[in-house]
Amino acid sequence: MSLLRASGVQAGYGKVDVLFNGHITVAPGELVGIVGPNGAGKSTFLGAMAGSVRATAGSIEFENQSIVGRKPEDIVRLGLSLVPEGRAIFSDLTVQENLRLGLTGRRSKAGAELAMEDAADLFPVLTTHCDRMAGMLSGGQQQQLAIARALVSEPKLLLLDEPSLGLAPSVIQDVFSVLNRIKQTGTAVVVVEQRAHLVMSIAARTLVMREGHVRATLTPEDVRDEAKLAEAYFGTGEDKA
Amino acid sequence: MIQTILDALSYGGLYGLAALGIGLVFGVMRLVNFAHGELIAIGAYLLIISVPTLGLPVGIVIAVVGTAILALLMELGVFKRLRSAGPAVLLVASFGVSVFLQRIYEVVFGALPLSAQVAPWMNGVIEIAGTSVTRGSIVTIILALVLLGGMWFFIDRTTMGLQIRAASSDFQTARLLGVRSNRVIGAAFVFSGLLAAAVAFVAVTQRGSVDPLFGVNITILALVGTVIGGLGSLQGAALGGFLVGSTISLLNSFLGNYRVYTYTWLFILVIIVLLVRPGGLVSSKAARERV
């Protein structure tokens, strides 16, 4: 059974479509990567799944239930959580308040305390800074906060948009090792990344997007195949959509 | 002298409450609600009509509930339908609502002022430290302190308040976390209605009458207050409103026979403040970061 199944998804902003044919299937507990150049429609695809970008065509099913046209605040309650690009933490709220906001999207009130503790276990640094304004945290800590905030809603599927953006290389390693641990707890993850090698090494499958289409699906073994990577990324000869 | 200070404080409190009501709605939906004045006016109408027959406590309940309901109706009937519209459309729509309600009041209540004694005891004087001061100014200061304190508690300590703060700084992200947009905006309108009713109570006891344009002046000046305080910051709105109100009151007493120039001086000061701090006194971090 698949947790998320999307096909033929078309979406964009205003009258301009950016995404023309997005398709993806995610099984429970699976980690799937999405890579591709700037403007390929990766963020738009994630936004369409989370409900923050309106899909104009195609189908998106979460646990066999169509979520096209549903509001983001309802989709998160089904168990699908997006950590948007640029972290989007509330810098003028405290770390603690940011985490409490994450509880809003829980399906039930029960277990909220436990979820907060689990998030604190995953990111100990957040506990030491819990009364600080989130804007005072370093870039890496803000990214950790954004992920922790999404996790306290205990999503079945976590969508991450470029978690490595603007982070130092050592910090990026930390963030990705956390993704591995999230996967081990049984939460499925879809991660959009510019750094193809990094995401391919931990993902079961990696989709390559270009010009609004999903152009190829790569396996972890392909990470060493530079020619195949380059072809998927830049397209040589004719494209197969 | 004591009376001058108390007047300044009570005027400041009054405008602070009005500005906070406007700031609440601006925060969550970037709407400068010009129709806030008509919320104040309906509160005053309800007081003037109900208090003489039903008494003050019942009249206050009717005014508060009625004003909050009208605020919610504004949101459900007009602004909710304009969610995806830009700020300019919202602004013009709020002008439309404002003028529409003024005409409705004219038809229902008449264009001439309605007058009644709402709380005559507020015009009496009491002795403080050997000087007599009006009860009204004391009551207004206490009311403003209680309401500002209550609003602070609501915004800073409750879950709904936290959601309102989150929605004010980044609505999209707040929704991704599960904050229900309609509920948060509805709550902001209801609370702005409650604050408008409080303003109506104080203003109507001072003036003793209400007409269709009752809330226009105070709303414009409160808007100036929210801008001085820094749009997007609730503390800023309350502070800005307070400063505008108390400055008007102080100018009125110091200028004496030249009080026609009160607003000239007020706006000279406003211009200076904005030249020195274009983002307002308390510029919100959210607004700064977007630049």
Chai-1 contact restraints between the chains, C-beta under 6 A:
chainA,res_idxA,chainB,res_idxB,connection_type,confidence,min_distance_angstrom,max_distance_angstrom,comment,restraint_id
A,P72,B,R175,contact,1.0,0.0,6.0,A-B,restraint_1
A,P72,B,L176,contact,1.0,0.0,6.0,A-B,restraint_2
A,E73,B,R175,contact,1.0,0.0,6.0,A-B,restraint_3
A,E73,B,G178,contact,1.0,0.0,6.0,A-B,restraint_4
A,E73,B,R180,contact,1.0,0.0,6.0,A-B,restraint_5
A,V76,B,G178,contact,1.0,0.0,6.0,A-B,restraint_6
A,R77,B,G178,contact,1.0,0.0,6.0,A-B,restraint_7
A,L82,B,L176,contact,1.0,0.0,6.0,A-B,restraint_8
A,A88,B,T173,contact,1.0,0.0,6.0,A-B,restraint_9
A,F90,B,A166,contact,1.0,0.0,6.0,A-B,restraint_10
A,F90,B,S169,contact,1.0,0.0,6.0,A-B,restraint_11
A,S91,B,K285,contact,1.0,0.0,6.0,A-B,restraint_12
A,D92,B,S169,contact,1.0,0.0,6.0,A-B,restraint_13
A,D92,B,K285,contact,1.0,0.0,6.0,A-B,restraint_14
A,E97,B,L162,contact,1.0,0.0,6.0,A-B,restraint_15
A,L101,B,A166,contact,1.0,0.0,6.0,A-B,restraint_16
A,L101,B,L177,contact,1.0,0.0,6.0,A-B,restraint_17
A,G102,B,L177,contact,1.0,0.0,6.0,A-B,restraint_18
A,T104,B,L177,contact,1.0,0.0,6.0,A-B,restraint_19
A,T104,B,G178,contact,1.0,0.0,6.0,A-B,restraint_20
A,T104,B,V179,contact,1.0,0.0,6.0,A-B,restraint_21
A,G105,B,L177,contact,1.0,0.0,6.0,A-B,restraint_22
A,G105,B,G178,contact,1.0,0.0,6.0,A-B,restraint_23
